[in-house]
Amino acid sequence: MGGRNNKRKQHLPLPIELEKVTGKVTKAIYDKMKHDQARDLKKKTAALSQTATGSGRKRAAPAAQSSATPKKQKQQPAKRKPAAKSEPEPESESEPESEEADDSDEEIMADGPDDGWDNAPLESDSEMSDSDDESLDEFDSDDDERVTQQPLSLLSDDSEEEEDNDNDDDDDDDDDDDDDVGGGGVESYDEFDTDDDEPVTFRDMEKRSRKLDAQRAEDAEMADMELQDQGQAATSEREIFELPSESQVEAEKEAPLDLAQVQMRIQEIIRVLNNFGDLRDPSRSRNDYMDQLKRDMCFYYGYNEFLMEKLLQLFTVSEAVEFFEANEVARPVTIRTNTLKTRRRDLAQALINRGVNLDPIGKWTKVGLTIFDSPVPVGATPEYMAGHYMIQAASSFLPVMALGPQENEKVLDMSAAPGGKTTYCSALMKNTGMMVANDANKEREKALVANIHRLGVSNAIVCNYDGREFPKVMGGFDRVLLDAPCSGTGVISKDASVKTNKGPEDFSMLTHLQKELILSAIDSVNADSATGGFVVYSTCSVTVDEDEAVVNYALSKRPNVKLVETGLDFGRPGFTSFRGQSFHHSLSLTRRFYPHAHNMDGFFVAKFKKISNKVQVGDKQVVPAGSGAKLKQKKKNKN
């Protein structure tokens, strides 16, 4: 049986191409390659010597053909059974080889590097020309089929040899694979990964079974290692973080830590607060951790303590870090298409032709575009000068979309400068009706007037009044938009000075002004409007004092209005209760937008519907001046 195996070892053609594809060369195959290389070189040398004595090409052709025999055997169909001994194939009449080819083959064999690869040419020139249209994929099928097909008469001997090898060395699977290759078996397990429909022998099934067992053992070992790593991580997480003592806090005021150390301590405190029951220091309270977190975040992000505390009340500690990090990054540049002059598709194509990289803002708007990169300033293109678009933050689209002005309506924008919302309203109204653009700051109205002219708005009236006086100046509007002055805590990425210049006095003054403006806006709307009677209140702030608290105040002071859906299908609902304060349940219809959640400036939007022009004042119902109801009553009396 040993002699028969040795004969098969000498006969098995070397799967050179398969080894090149898989990249796996075993020691047995390496020795076999060197042996075949020396044998072929010896045959070629003998053939060349006979040619020199006058035997001519007829003696050289068989020698050259013998060197190409392994390649030709590879190309034979897989259905042939390998013979016990190698037999030279008859000389091909259509592919004669020249002496020049033999000489070149000898030079290649002699000069080629001794790297274990067979450097002899695999095909003659005629064979290469015949296979120009073939790809390297032939090595993925022919070689595999040849290797896996084995005579059934040899399976018993091969299995006995494998059992002997396994008994000699059970712990080394690689050596077993090498022995199998040397014995005419399968080179590696990689051939089983092929998608070809190959016949499966008994020996292949044994190989597959061993491969699956090895894979299961490896997976079990990896699972054990992963459990150990998780256990170590859990142990490290259970380590108690020690807060700095009071003396250390005082010392840090004089000699602050570097930002990396402060950031690491912020992360540790957040980790403890997220799992306070297990990771807390029994001698410290939650307030101690929060106080230290506020100090560290004030130092790291540059906020004053008052604003830091107010913003931390809005989020969990983990989300608060995301909010502060988002404020350190500028929001994307966005533009709004002026539909009075062009369409978004045409505008986008024109800007793309100028090398601008852009995309639609999102599905929620049909006029917005996000500018990622531009070779020229976005505010200096011919399209901008022609009024085809307005550079406008995505968040400022929201109040106009919630207001939804219609054609031939009378609309008021109480705080209009610099004109982004006003011109958007005029575009939705298609330059019909009347658009009253008011702003209390006369200097800001210069930009308002310029944008109105540039964008081709022809239905706008610009005025300069204090918004609180507006019901007496003019009333009876179908819709009113109030983008109230605010602290700007939603646009910190644009104005970093908000971090330090806003204090309790600023919030007290702003909230008082906002409450007066929202009452004036409600009184300026005509509840009898056939298409309108809506008021939209918005701010670029995220604090509850300027948002839900002001809206709740308006509901309590003007019972003739109610909150309705904003029409915005994204954003977070407003608070109905906050730190002990209870608001009207309808405040859930308002919408909040955050930079870390929606990738736009922080914003708040609320929409009112006025159901009556009469206001209850004491025991009487009074119609506010300017609401439009008195004018209609006078006309009726005259008639």
Number of C-alpha atoms within 10 A of each C-alpha: 9 9 8 11 17 13 15 19 17 18 16 21 21 20 19 19 19 20 18 12 12 13 8 12 17 18 14 15 21 15 13 19 19 16 13 16 18 13 13 20 19 13 16 24 17 14 22 22 13 15 16 10 8 9 13 14 17 13 16 23 20 21 22 23 22 19 22 17 19 16 18 14 15 21 14 12 11 19 9 11 12 17 11 12 11 14 10 11 12 9 13 11 7 8 13 16 20 14 15 9 14 20 14 13 21 19 12 14 19 13 10 13 11 11 9 15 17 19 16 19 16 18 16 19 14 12 12 12 10 10 10 8 7 9 8 8 9 12 19 17 17 16 21 23 20 21 20 21 20 21 12 12 8 11 15 12 15 18 16 12 18 19 13 13 18 15 10 11 11 12 10 11 15 11 17 19 20 19 21 20 20 23 21 22 23 23 25 18 13 11 19 16 7 11 9 12 8 14 9 12 15 13 19 18 11 12 17 14 12 14 14 12 12 13 12 12 12 12 12 12 12 12 12 12 12 12 12 12 12 12 12 12 11 11 10 10 16 14 13 14 15 13 16 12 9 9 8 10 15 12 12 12 9 8 9 13 14 9 13 10 11 18 16 11 20 21 15 18 23 19 17 21 19 15 12 15 10 14 17 22 17 9 6 11 11 12 9 11 20 17 12 17 20 19 18 20 21 19 17 15 16 14 22 19 17 15 19 20 16 14 17 18 14 16 13 13 20 14 14 17 19 15 20 20 14 20 24 13 13 15 17 15 18 22 23 23 27 25 18 20 14 14 15 19 12 12 18 18 13 14 18 13 10 13 13 19 15 18 13 18 19 12 8 13 14 14 20 25 24 18 18 12 13 14 9 11 10 20 13 9 12 12 16 19 13 12 21 23 27 24 16 18 19 22 21 19 18 22 24 22 19 21 24 16 25 19 16 16 19 23 29 30 25 28 23 26 24 18 25 20 23 27 29 25 27 29 22 18 22 17 19 18 16 19 26 20 26 25 22 17 14 14 10 14 21 13 13 22 18 12 20 23 13 15 24 18 24 16 19 22 14 17 15 14 16 15 22 19 13 20 22 14 13 15 25 26 30 26 29 30 29 23 24 23 17 22 22 23 23 26 22 23 21 15 12 16 13 19 20 15 12 17 15 9 8 12 16 12 11 16 20 12 18 23 20 15 24 27 19 23 28 31 29 29 31 25 27 19 18 9 14 23 24 30 28 26 26 29 26 25 25 25 24 18 15 26 26 25 21 21 27 20 15 20 19 12 15 19 14 18 23 16 23 16 17 20 15 15 9 11 16 16 15 22 23 18 14 13 7 6 9 12 19 17 13 16 24 20 21 28 24 23 25 22 24 19 15 14 15 22 30 26 26 30 28 26 25 24 20 23 15 17 24 18 17 13 11 7 6 9 11 12 17 19 19 21 26 24 21 15 14 11 10 10 9 9 8 6 5
